[in-house]
């Protein structure tokens, strides 16, 4: 299991130390949630802060845009060259065009689905993308509980992914912990995002390791 700790749950008063501490674990990516206060009812960090994070991070960045006008935000964050840059299918009108723009800059392109969003919306774009991020909570805030019906959605997504693009990773975000990691792996996840579970632990290394099953 690939693990991407979410910096949304880090101590922002000591962000540099938090980045260094989490990079000292066996995690695979740093997950960064960019929220604009419009698509979701919260504001987080912009490209200036993420640029500083990228300079000290020893793990590649996994940027999740929870924004309206995603085309504008892709232009802001693409120069930072994250490993993944993901946009919400619910918000982007010309998704094929935006995926091409992301990939043209040497960045792996991801598409995000909110808990209620039908997987059928993915069918025609799935062969072109590198990552599907399935939200298992309603996006916007950390510390929420895992929505149980997303396990069935995860199973269905794995079938669709295996049919159309077996190389595409399936990532899941929201309420992930050691208590449900076996279930999400068995149902199809390749990669998990965990925020409060990891950053709320006394030992970041042990928290990450508990998810690497």
VENTANOR-V286436 format. One record per residue. SS is DSSP state (A for helix, B for strand, O for the rest). Layout:
# VENTANOR-V286436
SS + SS
This chain:
# VENTANOR-V286436
O + B + B + B + B + B + A + A + A + O + O + A + A + A + A + A + A + A + A + A + A + A + A + O + O + O + O + O + B + B + B + B + B + B + B + B + O + O + O + O + O + O + B + O + O + O + A + A + A + A + A + A + A + A + A + A + O + O + O + B + B + B + B + B + B + B + O + O + O + A + A + A + A + A + A + A + A + A + O + O + O + O + O + B + B + B + B + B + O + O + O + O + O + O + A + A + A + A + A + A + A + A + A + A + O + O + O + B + B + B + B + B + B + O + O + O + O + O + A + A + A + A + O + O + O + A + A + A + O + O + B + B + B + B + B + O + O + O + O + O + O + O + O + O + O + O + O + O + O + A + A + A + A + A + A + A + A + A + A + A + A + A + A + A + O + O + O + O + B + B + B + B + B + O + O + O + O + O + O + O + A + A + A + A + A + A + O + O + O + O + B + B + B + B + O + A + A + A + A + O + O + O + O + A + A + A + A + A + A + O + O + O + O
